């Protein structure tokens, strides 16, 4: 089994920055994708960013140029650096891990999920 634990959420003013971390424990996988999704109240969970453990990265259009995903394979940890935050970035952010060979930008493409961390951006 795999456990994912997110940290780093909080309250920040618009224009500020936060860095989220997600540590994976349990089984390890040499080939995997780790991603970040977010869900705002009343909305569906949406893709934010993903990294395929060959250093390929993927981003939603809404966060390109503002968010950066990176990973430390030795620590089984993925990070999401969020800059120039906007009130519309407010959501619960979820870390996910995929061992499936499916599109990285879909919820169905991931088989392990963290509990989520709240990010609130005030205007």
C-alpha positions in Angstrom: 0.0 0.0 0.0 1.0 3.6 -0.6 0.5 6.6 1.7 0.7 10.1 0.5 1.0 13.0 3.0 0.6 16.6 1.8 1.9 19.6 3.7 2.5 23.3 3.1 -1.0 24.7 2.6 -2.3 27.8 4.3 -3.6 31.3 3.9 -1.8 33.8 1.7 -2.6 37.1 0.1 -3.0 37.5 -3.7 0.3 37.7 -5.4 2.0 35.6 -2.7 3.6 32.2 -2.8 3.3 28.8 -1.2 5.1 25.5 -1.6 3.3 22.3 -1.2 5.1 19.0 -0.4 3.9 15.4 -0.8 5.8 12.5 0.7 5.0 9.0 -0.5 5.7 6.0 1.7 5.0 2.3 1.5 5.5 0.6 -1.8 7.9 2.3 -4.2 7.7 2.4 -7.9 10.5 2.9 -10.3 8.2 4.2 -13.0 5.4 6.5 -11.8 3.6 9.7 -12.2 2.9 12.1 -9.3 0.5 14.9 -9.7 -1.4 17.6 -8.0 -5.1 18.2 -8.3 -7.4 20.8 -6.6 -11.0 21.0 -5.7 -12.8 24.2 -4.9 -16.2 24.2 -3.1 -19.0 23.1 -5.4 -16.6 22.3 -8.3 -15.1 19.1 -9.6 -11.6 18.1 -8.9 -9.3 19.4 -11.6 -5.8 18.7 -12.7 -3.0 21.2 -11.8 0.3 19.6 -12.6 2.1 16.3 -12.9 5.6 15.0 -13.2 6.6 11.7 -14.8 9.6 10.2 -13.2 11.8 10.9 -16.2 11.4 14.6 -15.4 8.7 15.3 -17.9 6.3 17.8 -16.5 2.7 18.8 -17.3 0.6 21.8 -16.3 -2.9 23.0 -16.6 -3.2 26.2 -18.7 -4.5 28.1 -15.7 -1.3 27.6 -13.8 1.4 27.7 -16.5 4.1 30.2 -15.8 3.0 30.5 -12.1 3.3 27.0 -10.7 6.3 24.6 -10.9 6.3 20.9 -10.1 9.4 19.1 -9.1 10.4 15.9 -7.5 13.0 14.2 -5.4 13.1 10.6 -6.3 15.4 9.6 -3.5 12.9 11.0 -1.0 9.8 9.9 -2.9 8.6 13.5 -2.6 7.0 15.9 -5.0 6.7 19.6 -4.6 4.5 22.3 -6.0 5.9 25.8 -5.9 3.0 28.2 -6.4 3.8 31.8 -7.2 1.6 34.8 -8.1 -1.3 33.2 -6.4 -4.8 34.4 -7.2 -8.1 34.1 -5.2 -9.3 31.6 -7.9 -6.5 29.3 -6.8 -8.3 28.8 -3.5 -9.1 25.1 -3.1 -8.1 21.9 -1.4 -5.0 20.6 -3.1 -4.6 16.8 -3.5 -1.4 14.9 -4.2 -1.8 11.8 -6.3 0.3 8.9 -7.6 -0.2 6.9 -10.6 1.1 3.4 -11.6 -1.4 3.3 -14.4 -0.6 4.0 -18.0 -3.3 6.6 -18.4 -3.5 10.3 -19.3 -1.8 12.3 -16.5 -4.4 15.1 -16.5 -7.4 12.9 -15.5 -8.6 12.0 -12.0 -9.1 8.4 -13.2 -5.5 8.2 -14.1 -4.4 8.0 -10.5 -4.7 5.1 -8.1 -3.4 6.6 -4.9 -4.5 9.9 -3.3 -3.5 12.0 -0.3 -6.0 13.6 2.1 -5.6 17.1 0.8 -4.3 20.4 2.1 -6.2 23.7 2.1 -4.9 26.7 0.2 -6.7 29.9 0.6 -5.8 33.1 -1.3 -7.3 36.3 -0.1 -7.8 39.3 -2.3 
